[in-house]
Amino acid sequence: MGDFSRNDIVTVHGDEVTCTDFDGLGPQGERPQRLAEECQAALNAISDALAEHGLTLDQTRHVAAMLREGDGFSQCQSALGEALASARPALTLRIVQGFPDTNQRIALSLIASPSP
């Protein structure tokens, strides 16, 4: 098995940081057993990306959760709620046919900025 290639993207425009298509897969593309763990791993990776730009999850304005199955969202809802409670961002839930990696069940994207 070769090196795993991540699909996540970080874009900066002014003081706004957009983190796009973050998954919760491991370094070699391994999938956590539970969807909640996959969601938490994606949030951790986003948190690290935001920190590189002096921001935190508390400064999230919008989050988009893309899942292959809508029934799975309840498993991620508590992780999203805990991580983003103080930010109270807008949320978009989107059901998709699939992801580039067949192991992947979720992709999170968010926009954060220091200003309200």
Secondary structure, DSSP 8 states (H G I E B T S, - for coil): --------EEEEETTEEEEEEE----TTS---SSHHHHHHHHHHHHHHHHHTTT--GGGEEEEEEEES-GGGHHHHHHHHHHHHTTT--EEEEEE-S--SSTT--EEEEEEE-S--
